[in-house]
Amino acid sequence: MYARILVPVDSSPTAQRGLDEAIALASRLGSALTLLHVVDPRLLMSELTAFAPPAPAVEQEQRAGEALLAECLQRARASGVAAEGRLRCDPGLRVCDLIVQEARQSGTALIVMGTHGRRGLRRLTLGSDAEMVLREAPVPVLLVRSTEPDA
């Protein structure tokens, strides 16, 4: 039914819950996973410009992203699920845009991702990549809610 499932991952507990759900689903359906980590240099530049040059900060985040992908790939494969990992970084696009672009380019049939489920002012100020993916995705999207209370 869903031959290829795209799973955006980061180090948050919410994203890891999304990964767990995707692994369980892929295991039952015989699906392959594409794990995607997006480095957002715009966020890094706004937070770190005063402390470190942007290029080394982006490179450090890319290395951390590669290590995270390796861990996530190992979890999926240890469960008997076929998986590949992709790291994306494009300062001209938002995280949600890169997720949707990857879904279109990789033959994805389903996107599974964690969401914090923010409401009110926090949602307005922090935005929601999950909401934007849900609106723009060319395929169905399964959002996995955090078990943590919205702080």
CNS distance restraints for C-alpha pairs under 8 A (distance, minus, plus):
assign (resid   1 and name CA) (resid  29 and name CA) 7.15 0.50 0.50
assign (resid   2 and name CA) (resid  29 and name CA) 7.27 0.50 0.50
assign (resid   2 and name CA) (resid  31 and name CA) 6.13 0.50 0.50
assign (resid   2 and name CA) (resid 109 and name CA) 5.21 0.50 0.50
assign (resid   2 and name CA) (resid 110 and name CA) 6.27 0.50 0.50
assign (resid   3 and name CA) (resid  29 and name CA) 7.96 0.50 0.50
assign (resid   3 and name CA) (resid  30 and name CA) 7.28 0.50 0.50
assign (resid   3 and name CA) (resid  31 and name CA) 4.62 0.50 0.50
assign (resid   3 and name CA) (resid  32 and name CA) 6.15 0.50 0.50
assign (resid   3 and name CA) (resid 108 and name CA) 7.66 0.50 0.50
assign (resid   3 and name CA) (resid 109 and name CA) 6.46 0.50 0.50
assign (resid   4 and name CA) (resid  31 and name CA) 5.56 0.50 0.50
assign (resid   4 and name CA) (resid  32 and name CA) 4.91 0.50 0.50
assign (resid   4 and name CA) (resid  33 and name CA) 5.72 0.50 0.50
assign (resid   4 and name CA) (resid  34 and name CA) 7.07 0.50 0.50
assign (resid   4 and name CA) (resid 107 and name CA) 6.89 0.50 0.50
assign (resid   4 and name CA) (resid 108 and name CA) 5.01 0.50 0.50
assign (resid   4 and name CA) (resid 109 and name CA) 5.51 0.50 0.50
assign (resid   4 and name CA) (resid 110 and name CA) 6.85 0.50 0.50
assign (resid   5 and name CA) (resid  22 and name CA) 7.39 0.50 0.50
assign (resid   5 and name CA) (resid  26 and name CA) 7.52 0.50 0.50
assign (resid   5 and name CA) (resid  31 and name CA) 6.82 0.50 0.50
assign (resid   5 and name CA) (resid  32 and name CA) 6.26 0.50 0.50
assign (resid   5 and name CA) (resid  33 and name CA) 4.86 0.50 0.50
assign (resid   5 and name CA) (resid  34 and name CA) 6.11 0.50 0.50
assign (resid   5 and name CA) (resid 108 and name CA) 5.64 0.50 0.50
assign (resid   5 and name CA) (resid 109 and name CA) 5.97 0.50 0.50
assign (resid   5 and name CA) (resid 110 and name CA) 4.90 0.50 0.50
assign (resid   5 and name CA) (resid 111 and name CA) 5.66 0.50 0.50
assign (resid   5 and name CA) (resid 112 and name CA) 6.96 0.50 0.50
assign (resid   6 and name CA) (resid  33 and name CA) 5.91 0.50 0.50
assign (resid   6 and name CA) (resid  34 and name CA) 4.80 0.50 0.50
assign (resid   6 and name CA) (resid  35 and name CA) 6.03 0.50 0.50
assign (resid   6 and name CA) (resid  36 and name CA) 7.13 0.50 0.50
assign (resid   6 and name CA) (resid 103 and name CA) 6.68 0.50 0.50
assign (resid   6 and name CA) (resid 108 and name CA) 6.03 0.50 0.50
assign (resid   6 and name CA) (resid 109 and name CA) 7.85 0.50 0.50
assign (resid   6 and name CA) (resid 110 and name CA) 6.27 0.50 0.50
assign (resid   6 and name CA) (resid 111 and name CA) 4.70 0.50 0.50
assign (resid   6 and name CA) (resid 112 and name CA) 6.29 0.50 0.50
assign (resid   7 and name CA) (resid  18 and name CA) 7.40 0.50 0.50
assign (resid   7 and name CA) (resid  19 and name CA) 6.47 0.50 0.50
assign (resid   7 and name CA) (resid  22 and name CA) 7.05 0.50 0.50
assign (resid   7 and name CA) (resid  33 and name CA) 6.97 0.50 0.50
assign (resid   7 and name CA) (resid  34 and name CA) 6.11 0.50 0.50
assign (resid   7 and name CA) (resid  35 and name CA) 4.83 0.50 0.50
assign (resid   7 and name CA) (resid  36 and name CA) 5.98 0.50 0.50
assign (resid   7 and name CA) (resid 111 and name CA) 5.96 0.50 0.50
assign (resid   7 and name CA) (resid 112 and name CA) 5.20 0.50 0.50
assign (resid   7 and name CA) (resid 113 and name CA) 5.78 0.50 0.50
assign (resid   8 and name CA) (resid  15 and name CA) 7.33 0.50 0.50
assign (resid   8 and name CA) (resid  35 and name CA) 5.86 0.50 0.50
assign (resid   8 and name CA) (resid  36 and name CA) 4.57 0.50 0.50
assign (resid   8 and name CA) (resid  37 and name CA) 5.80 0.50 0.50
assign (resid   8 and name CA) (resid  38 and name CA) 7.68 0.50 0.50
assign (resid   8 and name CA) (resid  99 and name CA) 7.09 0.50 0.50
assign (resid   8 and name CA) (resid 112 and name CA) 7.42 0.50 0.50
assign (resid   8 and name CA) (resid 113 and name CA) 5.92 0.50 0.50
assign (resid   9 and name CA) (resid  15 and name CA) 5.36 0.50 0.50
assign (resid   9 and name CA) (resid  16 and name CA) 6.90 0.50 0.50
assign (resid   9 and name CA) (resid  18 and name CA) 7.97 0.50 0.50
assign (resid   9 and name CA) (resid  19 and name CA) 7.09 0.50 0.50
assign (resid   9 and name CA) (resid  35 and name CA) 6.60 0.50 0.50
assign (resid   9 and name CA) (resid  36 and name CA) 5.89 0.50 0.50
assign (resid   9 and name CA) (resid  37 and name CA) 5.27 0.50 0.50
assign (resid   9 and name CA) (resid  38 and name CA) 7.95 0.50 0.50
assign (resid   9 and name CA) (resid  69 and name CA) 7.76 0.50 0.50
assign (resid   9 and name CA) (resid 113 and name CA) 7.57 0.50 0.50
assign (resid  10 and name CA) (resid  15 and name CA) 5.86 0.50 0.50
assign (resid  10 and name CA) (resid  16 and name CA) 7.42 0.50 0.50
assign (resid  10 and name CA) (resid  37 and name CA) 6.18 0.50 0.50
assign (resid  10 and name CA) (resid  38 and name CA) 7.93 0.50 0.50
assign (resid  10 and name CA) (resid  65 and name CA) 7.66 0.50 0.50
assign (resid  10 and name CA) (resid  68 and name CA) 7.26 0.50 0.50
assign (resid  11 and name CA) (resid  15 and name CA) 6.80 0.50 0.50
assign (resid  11 and name CA) (resid  16 and name CA) 6.99 0.50 0.50
assign (resid  11 and name CA) (resid  68 and name CA) 7.12 0.50 0.50
assign (resid  12 and name CA) (resid  16 and name CA) 6.36 0.50 0.50
assign (resid  13 and name CA) (resid  17 and name CA) 6.21 0.50 0.50
assign (resid  13 and name CA) (resid 146 and name CA) 7.52 0.50 0.50
assign (resid  14 and name CA) (resid  18 and name CA) 6.41 0.50 0.50
assign (resid  14 and name CA) (resid 114 and name CA) 5.01 0.50 0.50
assign (resid  14 and name CA) (resid 115 and name CA) 6.28 0.50 0.50
assign (resid  14 and name CA) (resid 116 and name CA) 6.60 0.50 0.50
assign (resid  14 and name CA) (resid 144 and name CA) 7.60 0.50 0.50
assign (resid  14 and name CA) (resid 145 and name CA) 6.98 0.50 0.50
assign (resid  14 and name CA) (resid 146 and name CA) 4.99 0.50 0.50
assign (resid  14 and name CA) (resid 147 and name CA) 7.73 0.50 0.50
assign (resid  15 and name CA) (resid  19 and name CA) 6.25 0.50 0.50
assign (resid  15 and name CA) (resid 113 and name CA) 6.32 0.50 0.50
assign (resid  15 and name CA) (resid 114 and name CA) 4.57 0.50 0.50
assign (resid  15 and name CA) (resid 115 and name CA) 7.32 0.50 0.50
assign (resid  16 and name CA) (resid  20 and name CA) 6.20 0.50 0.50
assign (resid  16 and name CA) (resid 114 and name CA) 7.40 0.50 0.50
assign (resid  17 and name CA) (resid  21 and name CA) 6.24 0.50 0.50
assign (resid  17 and name CA) (resid 114 and name CA) 6.42 0.50 0.50
assign (resid  17 and name CA) (resid 144 and name CA) 6.91 0.50 0.50
assign (resid  17 and name CA) (resid 146 and name CA) 7.33 0.50 0.50
assign (resid  18 and name CA) (resid  22 and name CA) 6.17 0.50 0.50
assign (resid  18 and name CA) (resid 112 and name CA) 6.18 0.50 0.50
assign (resid  18 and name CA) (resid 113 and name CA) 4.83 0.50 0.50
assign (resid  18 and name CA) (resid 114 and name CA) 4.52 0.50 0.50
assign (resid  18 and name CA) (resid 143 and name CA) 7.48 0.50 0.50
assign (resid  18 and name CA) (resid 144 and name CA) 5.43 0.50 0.50
assign (resid  19 and name CA) (resid  23 and name CA) 6.09 0.50 0.50
assign (resid  19 and name CA) (resid  72 and name CA) 7.87 0.50 0.50
assign (resid  19 and name CA) (resid 112 and name CA) 7.52 0.50 0.50
assign (resid  19 and name CA) (resid 113 and name CA) 7.16 0.50 0.50
assign (resid  19 and name CA) (resid 114 and name CA) 7.84 0.50 0.50
assign (resid  20 and name CA) (resid  24 and name CA) 6.26 0.50 0.50
assign (resid  21 and name CA) (resid  25 and name CA) 6.13 0.50 0.50
assign (resid  21 and name CA) (resid 112 and name CA) 7.71 0.50 0.50
assign (resid  21 and name CA) (resid 144 and name CA) 7.61 0.50 0.50
assign (resid  22 and name CA) (resid  26 and name CA) 5.90 0.50 0.50
assign (resid  22 and name CA) (resid  33 and name CA) 7.76 0.50 0.50
assign (resid  22 and name CA) (resid 112 and name CA) 6.07 0.50 0.50
assign (resid  23 and name CA) (resid  27 and name CA) 5.96 0.50 0.50
assign (resid  23 and name CA) (resid  33 and name CA) 7.81 0.50 0.50
assign (resid  23 and name CA) (resid  76 and name CA) 5.95 0.50 0.50
assign (resid  23 and name CA) (resid  79 and name CA) 7.38 0.50 0.50
assign (resid  23 and name CA) (resid  81 and name CA) 6.87 0.50 0.50
assign (resid  24 and name CA) (resid  28 and name CA) 6.37 0.50 0.50
assign (resid  25 and name CA) (resid  29 and name CA) 6.13 0.50 0.50
assign (resid  25 and name CA) (resid  31 and name CA) 7.76 0.50 0.50
assign (resid  26 and name CA) (resid  30 and name CA) 5.40 0.50 0.50
assign (resid  26 and name CA) (resid  31 and name CA) 4.43 0.50 0.50
assign (resid  26 and name CA) (resid  32 and name CA) 6.39 0.50 0.50
assign (resid  26 and name CA) (resid  33 and name CA) 7.17 0.50 0.50
assign (resid  26 and name CA) (resid  81 and name CA) 6.58 0.50 0.50
assign (resid  27 and name CA) (resid  31 and name CA) 6.75 0.50 0.50
assign (resid  27 and name CA) (resid  79 and name CA) 7.39 0.50 0.50
assign (resid  27 and name CA) (resid  80 and name CA) 7.03 0.50 0.50
assign (resid  27 and name CA) (resid  81 and name CA) 5.88 0.50 0.50
assign (resid  30 and name CA) (resid  81 and name CA) 7.49 0.50 0.50
assign (resid  31 and name CA) (resid  81 and name CA) 7.35 0.50 0.50
assign (resid  31 and name CA) (resid  82 and name CA) 7.44 0.50 0.50
assign (resid  32 and name CA) (resid  81 and name CA) 6.38 0.50 0.50
assign (resid  32 and name CA) (resid  82 and name CA) 4.85 0.50 0.50
assign (resid  32 and name CA) (resid  83 and name CA) 5.58 0.50 0.50
assign (resid  33 and name CA) (resid  81 and name CA) 7.37 0.50 0.50
assign (resid  33 and name CA) (resid  82 and name CA) 6.25 0.50 0.50
assign (resid  33 and name CA) (resid  83 and name CA) 4.51 0.50 0.50
assign (resid  33 and name CA) (resid  84 and name CA) 6.41 0.50 0.50
assign (resid  34 and name CA) (resid  83 and name CA) 5.72 0.50 0.50
assign (resid  34 and name CA) (resid  84 and name CA) 5.04 0.50 0.50
assign (resid  34 and name CA) (resid  85 and name CA) 5.71 0.50 0.50
assign (resid  34 and name CA) (resid  86 and name CA) 7.22 0.50 0.50
assign (resid  35 and name CA) (resid  69 and name CA) 7.08 0.50 0.50
assign (resid  35 and name CA) (resid  72 and name CA) 7.70 0.50 0.50
assign (resid  35 and name CA) (resid  73 and name CA) 7.45 0.50 0.50
assign (resid  35 and name CA) (resid  83 and name CA) 7.10 0.50 0.50
assign (resid  35 and name CA) (resid  84 and name CA) 6.14 0.50 0.50
assign (resid  35 and name CA) (resid  85 and name CA) 4.65 0.50 0.50
assign (resid  35 and name CA) (resid  86 and name CA) 6.15 0.50 0.50
assign (resid  36 and name CA) (resid  69 and name CA) 7.64 0.50 0.50
assign (resid  36 and name CA) (resid  85 and name CA) 5.92 0.50 0.50
assign (resid  36 and name CA) (resid  86 and name CA) 4.88 0.50 0.50
assign (resid  36 and name CA) (resid  87 and name CA) 5.87 0.50 0.50
assign (resid  36 and name CA) (resid  88 and name CA) 7.37 0.50 0.50
assign (resid  36 and name CA) (resid  99 and name CA) 7.67 0.50 0.50
assign (resid  37 and name CA) (resid  65 and name CA) 6.25 0.50 0.50
assign (resid  37 and name CA) (resid  69 and name CA) 6.95 0.50 0.50
assign (resid  37 and name CA) (resid  85 and name CA) 7.93 0.50 0.50
assign (resid  37 and name CA) (resid  86 and name CA) 6.40 0.50 0.50
assign (resid  37 and name CA) (resid  87 and name CA) 4.97 0.50 0.50
assign (resid  37 and name CA) (resid  88 and name CA) 6.37 0.50 0.50
assign (resid  38 and name CA) (resid  65 and name CA) 7.75 0.50 0.50
assign (resid  38 and name CA) (resid  87 and name CA) 5.88 0.50 0.50
assign (resid  38 and name CA) (resid  88 and name CA) 4.84 0.50 0.50
assign (resid  38 and name CA) (resid  89 and name CA) 5.81 0.50 0.50
assign (resid  38 and name CA) (resid  95 and name CA) 6.31 0.50 0.50
assign (resid  38 and name CA) (resid  98 and name CA) 7.45 0.50 0.50
assign (resid  38 and name CA) (resid  99 and name CA) 7.96 0.50 0.50
assign (resid  39 and name CA) (resid  58 and name CA) 7.54 0.50 0.50
assign (resid  39 and name CA) (resid  61 and name CA) 6.62 0.50 0.50
assign (resid  39 and name CA) (resid  62 and name CA) 6.46 0.50 0.50
assign (resid  39 and name CA) (resid  65 and name CA) 7.30 0.50 0.50
assign (resid  39 and name CA) (resid  87 and name CA) 7.50 0.50 0.50
assign (resid  39 and name CA) (resid  88 and name CA) 6.30 0.50 0.50
assign (resid  39 and name CA) (resid  89 and name CA) 5.01 0.50 0.50
assign (resid  39 and name CA) (resid  90 and name CA) 7.81 0.50 0.50
assign (resid  39 and name CA) (resid  95 and name CA) 7.82 0.50 0.50
assign (resid  40 and name CA) (resid  44 and name CA) 6.67 0.50 0.50
assign (resid  40 and name CA) (resid  89 and name CA) 6.27 0.50 0.50
assign (resid  40 and name CA) (resid  90 and name CA) 7.17 0.50 0.50
assign (resid  40 and name CA) (resid  91 and name CA) 6.69 0.50 0.50
assign (resid  40 and name CA) (resid  94 and name CA) 7.34 0.50 0.50
assign (resid  40 and name CA) (resid  95 and name CA) 6.55 0.50 0.50
assign (resid  41 and name CA) (resid  45 and name CA) 5.95 0.50 0.50
assign (resid  41 and name CA) (resid  54 and name CA) 7.79 0.50 0.50
assign (resid  41 and name CA) (resid  58 and name CA) 6.02 0.50 0.50
assign (resid  41 and name CA) (resid  89 and name CA) 7.18 0.50 0.50
assign (resid  41 and name CA) (resid  90 and name CA) 7.35 0.50 0.50
assign (resid  41 and name CA) (resid  91 and name CA) 5.58 0.50 0.50
assign (resid  42 and name CA) (resid  46 and name CA) 6.31 0.50 0.50
assign (resid  42 and name CA) (resid  91 and name CA) 5.94 0.50 0.50
assign (resid  43 and name CA) (resid  47 and name CA) 6.30 0.50 0.50
assign (resid  44 and name CA) (resid  48 and name CA) 5.63 0.50 0.50
assign (resid  44 and name CA) (resid  49 and name CA) 7.56 0.50 0.50
assign (resid  44 and name CA) (resid  54 and name CA) 7.18 0.50 0.50
assign (resid  44 and name CA) (resid  57 and name CA) 7.06 0.50 0.50
assign (resid  44 and name CA) (resid  58 and name CA) 7.05 0.50 0.50
assign (resid  45 and name CA) (resid  49 and name CA) 5.10 0.50 0.50
assign (resid  45 and name CA) (resid  54 and name CA) 5.62 0.50 0.50
assign (resid  48 and name CA) (resid  52 and name CA) 5.77 0.50 0.50
assign (resid  48 and name CA) (resid  53 and name CA) 7.56 0.50 0.50
assign (resid  48 and name CA) (resid  54 and name CA) 7.09 0.50 0.50
assign (resid  48 and name CA) (resid  57 and name CA) 7.52 0.50 0.50
assign (resid  49 and name CA) (resid  53 and name CA) 5.89 0.50 0.50
assign (resid  49 and name CA) (resid  54 and name CA) 6.01 0.50 0.50
assign (resid  52 and name CA) (resid  56 and name CA) 7.32 0.50 0.50
assign (resid  52 and name CA) (resid  57 and name CA) 6.60 0.50 0.50
assign (resid  53 and name CA) (resid  57 and name CA) 6.53 0.50 0.50
assign (resid  54 and name CA) (resid  58 and name CA) 6.08 0.50 0.50
assign (resid  55 and name CA) (resid  59 and name CA) 6.17 0.50 0.50
assign (resid  56 and name CA) (resid  60 and name CA) 6.05 0.50 0.50
assign (resid  57 and name CA) (resid  61 and name CA) 6.25 0.50 0.50
assign (resid  58 and name CA) (resid  62 and name CA) 6.13 0.50 0.50
assign (resid  59 and name CA) (resid  63 and name CA) 6.26 0.50 0.50
assign (resid  60 and name CA) (resid  64 and name CA) 6.25 0.50 0.50
assign (resid  61 and name CA) (resid  65 and name CA) 5.99 0.50 0.50
assign (resid  62 and name CA) (resid  66 and name CA) 6.16 0.50 0.50
assign (resid  62 and name CA) (resid  87 and name CA) 7.62 0.50 0.50
assign (resid  63 and name CA) (resid  67 and name CA) 6.32 0.50 0.50
assign (resid  64 and name CA) (resid  68 and name CA) 6.18 0.50 0.50
assign (resid  65 and name CA) (resid  69 and name CA) 6.09 0.50 0.50
assign (resid  65 and name CA) (resid  87 and name CA) 7.01 0.50 0.50
assign (resid  66 and name CA) (resid  70 and name CA) 6.21 0.50 0.50
assign (resid  66 and name CA) (resid  87 and name CA) 6.98 0.50 0.50
assign (resid  67 and name CA) (resid  71 and name CA) 6.40 0.50 0.50
assign (resid  68 and name CA) (resid  72 and name CA) 6.21 0.50 0.50
assign (resid  69 and name CA) (resid  73 and name CA) 5.92 0.50 0.50
assign (resid  69 and name CA) (resid  85 and name CA) 6.07 0.50 0.50
assign (resid  69 and name CA) (resid  86 and name CA) 7.69 0.50 0.50
assign (resid  69 and name CA) (resid  87 and name CA) 7.99 0.50 0.50
assign (resid  70 and name CA) (resid  74 and name CA) 6.17 0.50 0.50
assign (resid  70 and name CA) (resid  85 and name CA) 7.71 0.50 0.50
assign (resid  71 and name CA) (resid  75 and name CA) 6.40 0.50 0.50
assign (resid  72 and name CA) (resid  76 and name CA) 6.34 0.50 0.50
assign (resid  73 and name CA) (resid  77 and name CA) 6.06 0.50 0.50
assign (resid  73 and name CA) (resid  83 and name CA) 6.22 0.50 0.50
assign (resid  73 and name CA) (resid  84 and name CA) 6.82 0.50 0.50
assign (resid  73 and name CA) (resid  85 and name CA) 6.85 0.50 0.50
assign (resid  74 and name CA) (resid  78 and name CA) 5.86 0.50 0.50
assign (resid  75 and name CA) (resid  79 and name CA) 6.51 0.50 0.50
assign (resid  76 and name CA) (resid  80 and name CA) 6.72 0.50 0.50
assign (resid  76 and name CA) (resid  81 and name CA) 5.37 0.50 0.50
assign (resid  76 and name CA) (resid  82 and name CA) 7.15 0.50 0.50
assign (resid  76 and name CA) (resid  83 and name CA) 6.57 0.50 0.50
assign (resid  77 and name CA) (resid  81 and name CA) 4.93 0.50 0.50
assign (resid  77 and name CA) (resid  82 and name CA) 5.99 0.50 0.50
assign (resid  77 and name CA) (resid  83 and name CA) 6.60 0.50 0.50
assign (resid  88 and name CA) (resid  98 and name CA) 7.30 0.50 0.50
assign (resid  90 and name CA) (resid  94 and name CA) 7.96 0.50 0.50
assign (resid  90 and name CA) (resid  98 and name CA) 7.93 0.50 0.50
assign (resid  93 and name CA) (resid  97 and name CA) 5.96 0.50 0.50
assign (resid  93 and name CA) (resid  98 and name CA) 6.55 0.50 0.50
assign (resid  94 and name CA) (resid  98 and name CA) 6.48 0.50 0.50
assign (resid  95 and name CA) (resid  99 and name CA) 6.35 0.50 0.50
assign (resid  95 and name CA) (resid 129 and name CA) 6.70 0.50 0.50
assign (resid  96 and name CA) (resid 100 and name CA) 6.26 0.50 0.50
assign (resid  96 and name CA) (resid 129 and name CA) 5.00 0.50 0.50
assign (resid  96 and name CA) (resid 130 and name CA) 7.16 0.50 0.50
assign (resid  96 and name CA) (resid 132 and name CA) 6.10 0.50 0.50
assign (resid  96 and name CA) (resid 133 and name CA) 5.47 0.50 0.50
assign (resid  97 and name CA) (resid 101 and name CA) 6.02 0.50 0.50
assign (resid  97 and name CA) (resid 133 and name CA) 7.47 0.50 0.50
assign (resid  98 and name CA) (resid 102 and name CA) 6.01 0.50 0.50
assign (resid  99 and name CA) (resid 103 and name CA) 6.26 0.50 0.50
assign (resid  99 and name CA) (resid 133 and name CA) 7.10 0.50 0.50
assign (resid 100 and name CA) (resid 104 and name CA) 6.35 0.50 0.50
assign (resid 100 and name CA) (resid 133 and name CA) 6.25 0.50 0.50
assign (resid 100 and name CA) (resid 136 and name CA) 6.80 0.50 0.50
assign (resid 100 and name CA) (resid 137 and name CA) 5.44 0.50 0.50
assign (resid 100 and name CA) (resid 138 and name CA) 7.44 0.50 0.50
assign (resid 101 and name CA) (resid 105 and name CA) 6.22 0.50 0.50
assign (resid 102 and name CA) (resid 106 and name CA) 5.84 0.50 0.50
assign (resid 103 and name CA) (resid 107 and name CA) 6.46 0.50 0.50
assign (resid 103 and name CA) (resid 108 and name CA) 5.07 0.50 0.50
assign (resid 103 and name CA) (resid 109 and name CA) 7.93 0.50 0.50
assign (resid 103 and name CA) (resid 111 and name CA) 7.53 0.50 0.50
assign (resid 103 and name CA) (resid 137 and name CA) 7.43 0.50 0.50
assign (resid 103 and name CA) (resid 138 and name CA) 7.41 0.50 0.50
assign (resid 103 and name CA) (resid 139 and name CA) 7.78 0.50 0.50
assign (resid 104 and name CA) (resid 108 and name CA) 6.76 0.50 0.50
assign (resid 104 and name CA) (resid 138 and name CA) 6.83 0.50 0.50
assign (resid 108 and name CA) (resid 139 and name CA) 7.38 0.50 0.50
assign (resid 109 and name CA) (resid 139 and name CA) 5.86 0.50 0.50
assign (resid 109 and name CA) (resid 140 and name CA) 7.20 0.50 0.50
assign (resid 110 and name CA) (resid 139 and name CA) 5.66 0.50 0.50
assign (resid 110 and name CA) (resid 140 and name CA) 5.20 0.50 0.50
assign (resid 110 and name CA) (resid 141 and name CA) 5.85 0.50 0.50
assign (resid 110 and name CA) (resid 142 and name CA) 7.46 0.50 0.50
assign (resid 111 and name CA) (resid 139 and name CA) 7.14 0.50 0.50
assign (resid 111 and name CA) (resid 140 and name CA) 6.44 0.50 0.50
assign (resid 111 and name CA) (resid 141 and name CA) 4.70 0.50 0.50
assign (resid 111 and name CA) (resid 142 and name CA) 6.12 0.50 0.50
assign (resid 112 and name CA) (resid 141 and name CA) 5.88 0.50 0.50
assign (resid 112 and name CA) (resid 142 and name CA) 4.73 0.50 0.50
assign (resid 112 and name CA) (resid 143 and name CA) 6.02 0.50 0.50
assign (resid 112 and name CA) (resid 144 and name CA) 7.34 0.50 0.50
assign (resid 113 and name CA) (resid 130 and name CA) 7.26 0.50 0.50
assign (resid 113 and name CA) (resid 141 and name CA) 7.71 0.50 0.50
assign (resid 113 and name CA) (resid 142 and name CA) 6.47 0.50 0.50
assign (resid 113 and name CA) (resid 143 and name CA) 5.26 0.50 0.50
assign (resid 113 and name CA) (resid 144 and name CA) 6.01 0.50 0.50
assign (resid 114 and name CA) (resid 130 and name CA) 7.53 0.50 0.50
assign (resid 114 and name CA) (resid 143 and name CA) 5.61 0.50 0.50
assign (resid 114 and name CA) (resid 144 and name CA) 4.54 0.50 0.50
assign (resid 114 and name CA) (resid 145 and name CA) 5.88 0.50 0.50
assign (resid 114 and name CA) (resid 146 and name CA) 6.89 0.50 0.50
assign (resid 115 and name CA) (resid 130 and name CA) 6.03 0.50 0.50
assign (resid 115 and name CA) (resid 143 and name CA) 6.15 0.50 0.50
assign (resid 115 and name CA) (resid 144 and name CA) 5.89 0.50 0.50
assign (resid 115 and name CA) (resid 145 and name CA) 5.13 0.50 0.50
assign (resid 115 and name CA) (resid 146 and name CA) 6.26 0.50 0.50
assign (resid 116 and name CA) (resid 145 and name CA) 6.01 0.50 0.50
assign (resid 116 and name CA) (resid 146 and name CA) 5.33 0.50 0.50
assign (resid 116 and name CA) (resid 150 and name CA) 6.92 0.50 0.50
assign (resid 117 and name CA) (resid 145 and name CA) 6.33 0.50 0.50
assign (resid 117 and name CA) (resid 146 and name CA) 7.18 0.50 0.50
assign (resid 117 and name CA) (resid 150 and name CA) 7.31 0.50 0.50
assign (resid 118 and name CA) (resid 122 and name CA) 6.24 0.50 0.50
assign (resid 118 and name CA) (resid 123 and name CA) 5.09 0.50 0.50
assign (resid 118 and name CA) (resid 150 and name CA) 6.24 0.50 0.50
assign (resid 119 and name CA) (resid 123 and name CA) 5.01 0.50 0.50
assign (resid 119 and name CA) (resid 124 and name CA) 7.86 0.50 0.50
assign (resid 120 and name CA) (resid 124 and name CA) 6.48 0.50 0.50
assign (resid 121 and name CA) (resid 125 and name CA) 6.01 0.50 0.50
assign (resid 122 and name CA) (resid 126 and name CA) 5.71 0.50 0.50
assign (resid 122 and name CA) (resid 127 and name CA) 7.68 0.50 0.50
assign (resid 123 and name CA) (resid 127 and name CA) 5.18 0.50 0.50
assign (resid 123 and name CA) (resid 128 and name CA) 6.54 0.50 0.50
assign (resid 128 and name CA) (resid 132 and name CA) 6.42 0.50 0.50
assign (resid 129 and name CA) (resid 133 and name CA) 6.08 0.50 0.50
assign (resid 130 and name CA) (resid 134 and name CA) 6.08 0.50 0.50
assign (resid 130 and name CA) (resid 143 and name CA) 7.46 0.50 0.50
assign (resid 131 and name CA) (resid 135 and name CA) 6.29 0.50 0.50
assign (resid 132 and name CA) (resid 136 and name CA) 6.13 0.50 0.50
assign (resid 133 and name CA) (resid 137 and name CA) 5.36 0.50 0.50
assign (resid 133 and name CA) (resid 141 and name CA) 7.88 0.50 0.50
assign (resid 134 and name CA) (resid 140 and name CA) 7.95 0.50 0.50
assign (resid 134 and name CA) (resid 141 and name CA) 6.05 0.50 0.50
assign (resid 137 and name CA) (resid 141 and name CA) 7.34 0.50 0.50
